[in-house]
């Protein structure tokens, strides 16, 4: 079953169970997927859908930090609920040790000599780790590995 089919099935289940908050979040997700499909005139595969979900998760995390700074607990709670629903569609996250091993393997693969090779290393890692690791943290690990 594709990720899009799973999301559609979850929407139907949420409708039947009258889970209004979950349903609203799933509809937001489907709208974002449909918007991207219409804009690019393609049908998104699971990897592209995961990228859309990842972008929405980043937006929710940013909103949460902004709302916490503004002391808006009601909006923080809403965003956290949406974040929880969106996170269920992401692949399992890699552990820190697995990410470090991937970084070391990528550095060895491109024979990176220093910080100037960071783009090459990230180019190898991005397709492997997209959706399975926080790319900001991966970037930090690559930078640390290349400055040794």
trRosetta pair geometry for C-beta under 8 A, 3 or more apart (Angstrom, degrees):
i j d omega theta_ij theta_ji phi_ij phi_ji
1 5 4.8 -121 -173 87 89 129
1 6 5.6 107 130 -59 117 89
1 9 7.8 -14 -177 -8 143 142
2 5 4.7 98 57 5 78 103
2 6 7.1 -140 98 -5 43 87
2 45 7.9 -109 -148 -156 122 55
2 46 6.0 -142 -158 -68 82 99
3 6 5.5 -53 -150 36 34 115
3 7 6.4 36 152 -21 66 103
3 46 4.5 118 -2 -126 120 88
3 49 4.9 177 92 89 133 146
3 50 7.0 -127 -106 -55 176 80
3 89 6.5 92 -164 -167 109 104
4 7 5.7 -51 -149 34 33 112
4 8 6.5 33 152 -17 64 105
4 33 6.8 160 -113 171 102 157
4 44 7.2 132 -64 80 129 97
4 46 7.8 -126 -16 -89 81 64
4 49 6.0 -144 -61 -90 85 155
5 8 5.7 -55 -149 38 32 112
5 9 6.3 33 152 -19 66 105
6 9 5.7 -53 -147 36 31 112
6 10 6.3 32 153 -19 64 106
6 89 7.4 154 102 -121 121 95
7 10 5.7 -54 -148 36 31 112
7 11 6.5 37 150 -25 63 102
7 26 6.3 169 -173 -157 85 98
7 29 6.3 -123 -156 110 136 128
7 30 6.2 166 137 -75 125 91
7 33 7.7 124 85 -11 163 157
7 49 7.8 -142 -18 -175 142 137
7 89 6.5 24 -82 -109 100 139
8 11 5.5 -49 -151 29 34 115
8 12 6.8 32 152 -17 64 102
8 30 7.3 93 -83 -103 70 130
9 12 5.8 -54 -153 35 35 110
9 13 6.4 35 149 -19 66 106
10 13 5.5 -53 -146 38 35 114
10 14 6.2 37 154 -21 67 105
10 22 7.9 -106 160 159 101 113
10 26 5.8 -157 107 -118 104 144
11 14 5.8 -54 -147 36 30 111
11 15 6.5 35 151 -23 63 103
11 23 6.6 90 -149 -136 68 72
11 26 4.6 -173 -89 131 84 137
11 27 6.7 105 -130 -66 121 68
11 30 6.7 6 -67 -36 148 142
12 15 5.6 -50 -151 31 33 114
12 16 6.5 30 153 -17 65 105
13 16 5.8 -55 -150 37 32 110
13 17 6.1 16 157 -6 67 113
14 17 5.9 -63 -139 49 29 102
14 19 4.5 -86 -152 60 82 106
14 22 4.6 -143 -129 104 130 109
14 23 4.1 175 131 -75 124 80
14 26 6.0 161 19 14 155 145
15 18 7.5 21 177 -74 30 41
15 23 6.0 102 -71 -115 60 131
19 22 4.0 2 130 36 120 119
19 23 5.7 144 88 -25 71 91
20 23 5.6 -57 -141 39 27 114
20 24 6.2 31 159 -23 64 105
21 24 5.8 -53 -149 32 29 111
21 25 6.6 26 154 -16 62 106
21 78 7.9 -138 -142 -139 117 73
21 81 5.6 -36 163 147 136 141
21 82 7.9 -117 172 -69 94 68
21 85 7.9 -165 130 -44 86 140
22 25 5.9 -58 -152 37 31 110
22 26 6.3 28 153 -17 67 108
22 85 5.5 167 -132 -107 72 133
23 26 5.8 -57 -145 38 30 109
23 27 6.3 31 155 -19 65 107
24 27 5.8 -55 -148 37 29 111
24 28 6.5 36 150 -23 62 103
25 28 5.5 -50 -152 31 33 116
25 29 6.5 34 150 -19 64 104
25 81 7.4 -142 -54 124 141 84
25 82 4.7 179 -112 -128 121 77
25 85 4.2 93 107 79 152 153
25 86 6.7 -117 173 -48 120 81
26 29 5.5 -51 -151 35 35 114
26 30 6.4 33 152 -16 66 105
26 85 6.8 -105 -54 166 75 132
27 30 5.7 -52 -143 39 34 110
27 31 6.2 38 154 -22 65 105
28 31 5.7 -56 -150 35 28 113
28 32 6.5 28 152 -19 64 105
28 56 7.5 133 128 -143 110 140
28 82 7.4 -9 52 -145 151 122
29 32 5.8 -54 -150 34 31 110
29 33 6.5 30 152 -17 65 106
29 52 7.5 116 -160 125 76 113
29 53 6.7 21 -141 -99 115 83
29 56 6.6 -94 -104 -2 80 175
29 86 6.6 168 -83 -107 125 88
29 89 7.5 120 -160 10 156 161
30 33 5.6 -52 -147 37 34 113
30 34 6.1 34 155 -18 67 108
31 34 5.7 -54 -143 40 30 111
31 35 6.1 36 154 -25 64 106
32 35 5.6 -50 -145 32 29 115
32 36 6.6 27 156 -16 62 104
32 52 5.4 153 127 -180 113 118
32 55 8.0 -167 175 79 141 115
32 56 6.2 -164 13 -67 177 125
33 36 6.0 -59 -154 36 29 108
33 37 6.4 28 150 -19 65 108
33 44 6.0 -117 -162 36 92 148
33 49 5.9 13 -117 -122 119 90
33 52 5.6 133 -87 106 70 169
34 37 5.6 -55 -147 37 33 113
34 38 6.2 30 156 -17 67 106
35 38 5.9 -57 -148 38 28 108
35 39 6.1 28 155 -20 65 109
36 39 5.7 -53 -141 37 31 112
36 40 6.1 1 168 7 66 113
36 44 6.3 48 99 -62 118 133
36 48 7.4 -173 129 159 142 113
36 52 5.9 -122 -8 -92 154 127
37 40 6.7 -73 -140 53 21 89
37 41 7.7 69 165 -102 54 12
37 42 6.2 -117 -141 75 64 54
37 43 6.1 27 -137 -110 117 39
37 44 5.6 -100 -78 -17 94 96
38 41 7.2 18 -169 -74 27 52
44 48 4.0 -130 -155 93 96 125
44 49 5.1 122 132 -56 126 79
44 52 7.2 0 -159 -17 163 132
45 48 5.4 93 50 14 64 102
45 49 7.1 -124 104 -5 32 93
46 49 5.6 -56 -144 39 32 112
46 50 6.2 38 154 -23 66 104
47 50 5.6 -51 -150 33 30 114
47 51 6.7 35 149 -21 62 101
47 130 7.3 61 -163 94 95 128
47 131 7.7 -142 -145 -8 62 145
48 51 5.4 -47 -152 30 37 115
48 52 6.7 40 148 -19 64 99
49 52 5.5 -49 -153 32 38 113
49 53 6.5 37 149 -17 66 104
49 89 7.9 -87 139 159 106 127
50 53 5.6 -52 -147 38 34 112
50 54 6.2 40 151 -24 66 105
50 89 7.7 -160 -108 134 66 93
50 90 6.7 101 -147 -125 92 62
50 91 6.8 -1 -129 -12 138 98
50 130 7.1 113 112 129 120 96
50 131 4.2 -5 160 -101 125 151
51 54 5.5 -50 -144 34 31 115
51 55 6.5 35 154 -20 63 102
51 130 6.7 -13 -86 167 88 126
51 131 7.0 -87 -70 -61 51 108
52 55 5.8 -53 -153 33 30 112
52 56 6.6 28 150 -16 63 106
53 56 5.7 -56 -150 38 34 111
53 57 6.3 37 151 -22 67 104
53 86 5.7 168 -163 -172 91 96
53 89 5.2 -131 -126 94 157 119
53 90 6.0 -164 121 -74 132 81
53 131 7.6 58 72 -125 106 108
54 57 5.6 -52 -148 33 32 113
54 58 6.5 34 152 -19 64 102
54 90 7.0 99 -78 -110 76 114
54 130 7.3 -93 -34 178 168 81
54 131 5.5 -112 -62 -97 128 72
55 58 5.7 -52 -152 34 32 112
55 59 6.6 35 150 -20 64 104
56 59 5.5 -51 -151 34 35 114
56 60 6.5 37 151 -21 66 102
56 86 5.5 -144 104 -135 116 150
57 60 5.7 -52 -150 34 34 111
57 61 6.5 34 152 -19 66 104
57 83 6.3 90 -138 -138 74 80
57 86 5.2 -170 -77 119 85 133
57 87 6.6 96 -113 -76 126 73
57 90 7.1 13 -48 -58 154 136
58 61 5.8 -53 -148 36 32 111
58 62 6.4 33 154 -18 65 106
59 62 5.8 -57 -150 38 30 111
59 63 6.3 31 153 -20 65 108
60 63 5.6 -55 -147 38 31 112
60 64 6.3 37 153 -25 65 103
60 79 5.1 161 -160 -175 84 93
60 80 7.8 139 168 -82 115 29
60 82 5.6 -155 -115 95 134 108
60 83 4.3 174 133 -78 146 94
60 86 6.7 172 -8 30 151 146
61 64 5.7 -50 -148 31 31 114
61 65 6.7 28 155 -15 63 102
61 83 6.9 99 -62 -114 67 134
62 65 6.0 -56 -153 36 32 107
62 66 6.4 29 151 -16 65 108
63 66 5.6 -58 -148 40 33 111
63 67 6.0 28 157 -16 69 109
63 75 7.6 -109 160 152 104 108
63 79 4.9 -159 101 -123 117 148
64 67 5.9 -57 -142 40 28 107
64 68 6.2 30 157 -21 64 107
64 76 5.6 80 -143 -139 75 78
64 79 4.8 -164 -73 108 82 137
64 80 6.3 85 -108 -64 127 79
64 83 7.1 -10 -46 -38 135 146
65 68 5.8 -52 -145 35 30 112
65 69 6.5 33 154 -20 62 105
66 69 5.8 -56 -153 34 31 112
66 70 6.5 15 153 -6 65 111
67 70 5.7 -63 -145 47 34 104
67 72 4.3 -86 -164 66 89 107
67 73 8.0 153 148 -69 107 17
67 75 4.4 -139 -136 96 142 112
67 76 4.6 -173 108 -66 125 77
67 79 6.5 165 15 6 148 142
68 71 7.4 33 -175 -77 34 34
68 72 7.8 -94 -64 46 23 68
68 76 5.6 79 -68 -98 75 133
72 75 4.2 9 132 29 119 113
72 76 6.2 146 95 -23 69 87
73 76 5.4 -53 -143 35 35 116
73 77 6.3 39 157 -24 67 103
74 77 5.9 -54 -154 31 27 112
74 78 6.8 26 150 -17 61 106
75 78 5.5 -50 -148 35 38 113
75 79 6.3 36 155 -17 68 106
76 79 6.0 -59 -149 40 29 108
76 80 6.2 29 154 -20 65 109
77 80 5.8 -56 -146 37 28 111
77 81 6.5 32 154 -21 63 104
78 81 5.8 -55 -154 32 30 112
78 82 6.7 26 151 -14 64 105
79 82 5.7 -54 -150 38 35 111
79 83 6.2 40 149 -24 66 106
80 83 5.3 -49 -144 35 34 117
80 84 6.5 40 154 -24 64 100
81 84 5.8 -50 -152 30 31 113
81 85 6.8 29 151 -16 63 103
82 85 5.8 -55 -152 36 35 109
82 86 6.2 30 154 -15 68 109
83 86 5.9 -57 -143 41 29 108
83 87 6.1 35 156 -28 64 109
84 87 5.8 -53 -146 30 27 115
84 88 7.3 38 154 -31 57 96
85 88 6.2 -49 -167 14 34 113
86 89 6.3 -63 -170 32 44 106
86 90 7.4 47 141 -29 70 102
87 90 5.6 -47 -156 17 48 117
90 93 7.4 26 126 -57 121 84
90 131 5.9 -164 -153 -173 89 89
91 131 5.4 73 27 131 104 110
91 132 5.3 -37 88 -86 116 87
92 132 7.1 20 85 -134 50 91
93 132 6.0 151 -128 -172 40 54
93 133 6.5 113 -157 -87 80 50
94 98 4.2 -121 -176 89 106 127
94 99 5.2 131 108 -56 123 83
94 102 7.5 4 164 -8 165 137
94 129 6.9 -70 10 -134 142 94
94 132 5.1 60 -21 149 99 102
94 133 5.0 -31 40 -69 111 104
95 98 4.8 96 53 7 77 102
95 99 7.1 -142 94 -5 40 87
96 99 5.7 -55 -148 37 33 111
96 100 6.2 34 154 -20 67 106
97 100 5.7 -52 -146 36 30 112
97 101 6.4 33 153 -21 63 105
98 101 5.7 -53 -149 35 31 113
98 102 6.5 33 152 -19 64 104
99 102 5.7 -54 -151 36 33 112
99 103 6.4 35 151 -22 66 104
99 129 7.0 73 -123 -127 87 137
99 133 5.2 129 -103 -127 120 147
99 137 7.3 9 161 114 161 110
99 138 6.1 -120 -168 -98 117 86
99 141 6.5 142 135 8 107 170
100 103 5.6 -51 -149 34 33 114
100 104 6.5 32 154 -17 65 104
100 141 6.3 -130 -101 -160 67 140
101 104 5.8 -53 -148 37 31 109
101 105 6.3 31 153 -19 64 107
102 105 5.7 -56 -146 38 31 112
102 106 6.2 30 155 -19 66 107
102 125 6.3 107 142 -126 110 98
102 128 6.2 -175 -159 117 131 138
102 129 6.3 129 130 -66 160 118
103 106 5.9 -57 -148 37 29 109
103 107 6.4 31 154 -21 64 105
103 121 7.5 44 -155 174 70 122
103 125 6.8 15 -98 -98 60 141
103 138 6.7 -174 -80 -157 110 79
103 141 4.8 -105 -82 126 165 118
103 142 5.6 -143 -145 -79 112 68
103 145 5.6 174 147 -24 117 155
104 107 5.7 -52 -147 34 31 112
104 108 6.4 28 155 -15 64 107
104 145 6.8 -153 -87 -135 62 143
105 108 5.8 -58 -150 40 30 109
105 109 6.1 36 151 -28 66 108
106 109 5.4 -49 -142 32 33 117
106 110 6.6 7 167 2 66 105
106 112 8.0 31 124 -15 73 128
106 121 5.0 103 132 -156 113 79
106 124 4.4 164 -143 93 107 128
106 125 5.0 -32 -80 -60 167 93
106 128 7.9 -153 -73 30 121 145
106 142 7.7 -43 87 -109 128 108
107 110 6.9 -70 -148 48 23 89
107 112 4.7 -79 -151 36 72 121
107 121 5.7 9 -86 -116 62 128
107 142 7.4 172 -70 -138 103 77
107 145 5.4 -118 -65 139 152 133
107 146 6.9 -159 -121 -75 120 79
108 111 7.2 18 -172 -78 34 48
109 124 6.0 151 83 -151 136 164
110 117 6.4 167 119 177 122 121
110 120 4.5 160 -179 138 155 120
110 121 5.8 -139 40 -78 140 63
110 124 6.1 -148 -38 -26 120 141
112 117 3.7 -180 -138 105 88 142
112 118 7.6 82 -148 -70 136 36
112 120 6.4 179 -89 76 99 117
112 121 5.3 -4 -64 -58 148 115
112 145 8.0 67 86 116 138 104
112 146 5.8 -68 142 -109 130 104
113 116 7.5 -10 71 54 91 98
113 117 5.9 114 34 -17 63 136
114 117 6.3 111 60 9 46 97
114 146 5.8 97 -174 174 28 95
114 147 7.6 63 -157 -95 71 44
115 118 5.7 -6 -169 -34 56 112
115 143 6.9 32 -121 -141 96 71
115 146 5.0 128 -82 125 50 123
115 147 6.0 31 -62 -76 105 81
117 120 4.9 -44 -171 36 78 118
117 121 6.1 78 132 -22 86 99
117 146 6.5 -167 63 -132 91 132
118 121 5.8 -59 -150 39 35 110
118 122 6.1 29 156 -15 70 109
118 139 7.9 57 -177 -153 118 79
118 142 5.8 112 -142 134 87 120
118 143 6.4 18 -115 -88 132 68
118 146 5.9 -115 -78 10 84 169
119 122 5.9 -56 -141 41 29 107
119 123 6.1 37 155 -27 63 107
120 123 5.6 -54 -151 30 28 117
120 124 6.9 25 153 -16 61 102
121 124 6.0 -57 -158 34 33 108
121 125 6.3 21 152 -12 68 113
121 142 5.1 159 112 -149 135 125
121 145 8.0 -178 -166 80 164 125
121 146 7.1 -144 -2 -62 156 126
122 125 5.6 -61 -139 45 35 108
122 126 5.9 47 163 -39 71 102
122 138 7.7 121 -120 122 84 109
122 139 6.6 22 -102 -103 124 81
122 142 6.2 -121 -66 13 83 179
123 126 6.3 -36 -135 16 23 113
124 127 7.7 -75 -178 34 28 95
124 128 7.1 6 147 -2 64 121
125 128 5.7 -77 -154 47 40 108
125 129 5.3 -6 170 10 83 122
125 138 6.0 178 146 168 143 135
125 142 7.1 -129 1 -72 157 131
126 129 6.7 -75 -128 51 19 87
126 130 5.7 40 173 -56 63 102
126 135 6.9 34 -114 -124 80 128
127 130 6.2 -28 -130 -2 23 117
129 132 5.3 -115 -159 64 53 97
129 133 4.3 -36 -177 34 112 117
129 135 6.9 139 107 -91 114 79
129 138 5.9 128 113 -91 160 157
130 135 7.2 9 -105 -66 61 121
133 137 6.8 -112 167 69 95 109
133 138 5.5 88 123 -55 126 118
134 137 4.3 64 86 11 106 110
134 138 6.8 177 91 -12 53 85
135 138 5.1 -49 -143 38 41 118
135 139 6.2 51 154 -26 67 99
136 139 5.7 -48 -151 30 30 115
136 140 6.8 32 148 -18 60 103
137 140 5.6 -51 -154 34 36 114
137 141 6.5 36 149 -18 66 103
138 141 5.6 -55 -151 36 34 111
138 142 6.4 35 151 -20 67 104
139 142 5.7 -52 -147 35 31 112
139 143 6.3 33 153 -20 64 106
140 143 5.7 -53 -147 35 31 112
140 144 6.4 30 154 -18 64 106
141 144 5.7 -53 -147 37 32 111
141 145 6.2 31 154 -20 65 107
142 145 5.7 -56 -146 37 30 110
142 146 6.2 20 159 -13 66 112
143 146 6.1 -63 -145 41 26 105
143 147 6.3 16 161 -15 64 113
144 147 6.3 -64 -142 38 26 103
144 148 7.3 46 155 -45 59 93
145 148 6.3 -38 -164 -4 33 115
